[in-house]
Amino acid sequence: MRGLTARGTGMFPVANCTNHSCDPNVASVTRHADLTLELVAIKPIAAGDELFISYIDESQPYADRQAQLRREYRFDCRCPRCVAEGQ
């Protein structure tokens, strides 16, 4: 893209192991000043709960979310939100 300069490659092992949900409990935030990535809680998380991020724009309708996840990530989402909306 015009105006963007590659600055290197990031290794984010915790974020890379975070599964998808259309109702995530964390968001990934990149701090541009030091190029770090943080997972920030966006809902209460109890000890032992799995962390979920959204790989896509979760504000899309169910069918659009499913289509994008199939196309780009090769899976059908079966998170609780998709199960409820797909009935």
N, C-alpha and C positions, 0 to 999 in steps of 0.2 A: 504494500500500500504506500502511496505517496506520502512522504513526510515522516514515515516511521523508520526507525533504525533498530536493527537487531542488536541487543546488548549481551546476548549469551543464552544459555540454556538453564532452565530452573529444574531443580530436583526437589520435589515436594512429596516425600514418601507417604506421609499420613494422608494428605489430600488425595493422592492417587489411589488410596485404598478405601476411599469413602464411597459408599454406594449411593445410587440415585433414589429419590422419592419425589413425587409431584406435590408432596406436602413436607418439605424439608424442615429439619430442626436447626441446621446451621447454614451459613452462607460463606462462600470463599471471597475474601477481600484482598486485593493486591495493593500493597503500600508502595506507591511509585518512588517515594524518596529513597528507600533502601531496597526495593525490589523483593520484599518478603511477601509471603502469602499467609494470611491468617484465616482460621475457621472461627467464625463468630456466631455464638448462639442467637437464634432468632425466636426461639421458644424455650420454655423450661425443659431441662434435660436432667433426668434422674441418673444417679450412679448406676452404671451398667447398661444404660440405653445405648443403642447403636446410633452413630452420627450419620445423618443423611444430608446430602446436598442435592440440588436439582441440576441436571446436566443441560436443561433446556429452560425456556421461558414457561414457567408453570402456570401463567395466567391464560394460556391458550385453552381452547375447548378440548375436551377429552380426545376426540378423534384426531385432532391436529397434533396433540402431544404424542399419541400412540404412533401416528405416521412418522413423525420426526424421529422418535426413538428407534423405530424399526429401520428407517433409512440411514441414520447416522451412527447408531450404536448396536444395531442388530438384536434388539430384544423387545419383548412386549412387557410393559410395566404392569406389575401386579401389586403396587403399593396400595394401602388401604383406601386412599382417595380414588384411584383408578378402578379398584374392585367395586366400590360403591357407585361410581359414575357409569360404569360399564354395564350395570344390570338393567 
